[in-house]
Amino acid sequence: MMEVHDCFSITELVTYEDLGISPRGRAREDIEAGFFDLEGTLPCQPDGGLKCFGHPIGASGLRMMYEMYKQLQGKAGPRQIKNPRLGLTHNMGGIPPVNVVSVCIVGL
């Protein structure tokens, strides 16, 4: 599963492609095919993403890791993914000349 920095809709698609999950220019097709749905091949944003939480600047990465923690424990309630083993978080902040990006992979 994944939690990616989706501050804007296009950012989520670009991130799929930058991470190599979707081929360049094909993220939309993967989304429409259900690839990133809760029951899809690689569930993404099971908690709804940054904007569902008000995009808490500075705390976004921690919230993403908390979602991974709950998913891997099997305690994510109605958004629980079936048998998660690995999770990836992608977070970024700052302004373009001094941007910071983190990618964490956690698992059982």
N, C-alpha and C positions, 0 to 999 in steps of 0.2 A: 504494500500500500504506500501511498505518498500523501504528503501535505506540502504544497508548494506556495510560494509567495504570489498570491493572486490579487495584488492591489488594484489591478485593472484586468478586465476580461482578457485583453490581448496579451497581458503579461503571462497569464497562465499558459496560453497556447505557445508563446515563444519559449517559455521554460521547458515545456514538454520536448520541444525541438532542440533546445540548447543542451538538455541532458541526454539527448540521443534516444529518448523514449519513442518519439514520433520522428519519421523522416522529415526533412525540411519541406515546409509547405503542406504537410499532411496531417497536422494536429486536428484540424477541423474534421477531417474524415474519421479519425480515430474516435473523436468525441461522439460524432453522429452514429458510429457503429457500436457505441456502448462500451468501448475499451476501458474507460475510466470510471464507469458506474460502480456502485457498491458490489454488484454481482459480476462485474466485468473482469477482464484479465488482470488489470492493474488498477484497483480502486484508488481514486484520488479525491481528496477533500471530503472524507466521510462526515466531517463535522460541519460542512458548509463553507469552509474557507474563512479568510481574514475578515471580510465584510460582515459576516454573520456575528462576529464578536466585536464589531466596531473598529476593527483594524487597530489594536492596541500597540502603538509605536513603542518599541523597546521590549515589549513583552510577547510579541508575536511568536518568536522562536521558542520560547518556553511553553506557550500554549500549544504549539504544534507538537513538541516533545511529549507534553501531557496526553495529547490525543493518541500518540503512538503507544505510550505506557498503558492507557486504558484499553486500546485495541488488543495489544499483545497479552494483556491479562484476561481478555474476554469479557470485560466489564463496561463496554461502550453503549449498552442499552440498545435502543431501536436502530442505531446506525452501525451496530457491530458487524464486522466483516467476518466471513466464515474462514476459520483456521489461518489467521495471519501468522507469518513466520518472520518476515522482514518488513521494515518500514523506512522510508526515506523522507527526510524533511529538507526543504530548501527555503532559505530565508535571506533577505537582503535589506539593506538600509543605507542611509546616507544620501549624498547627492552624486551625480555621475563622476566628477573628478576624484572623489574620495569615497566610493561605494565599498561596502563590505558585504560579502556573500558567504553564507555557510551552508554546507550540505552535510547532513549526518545520516548514517545508516545504522539502524539498531535492529536487533533481532533476538530470538530465543536461542 
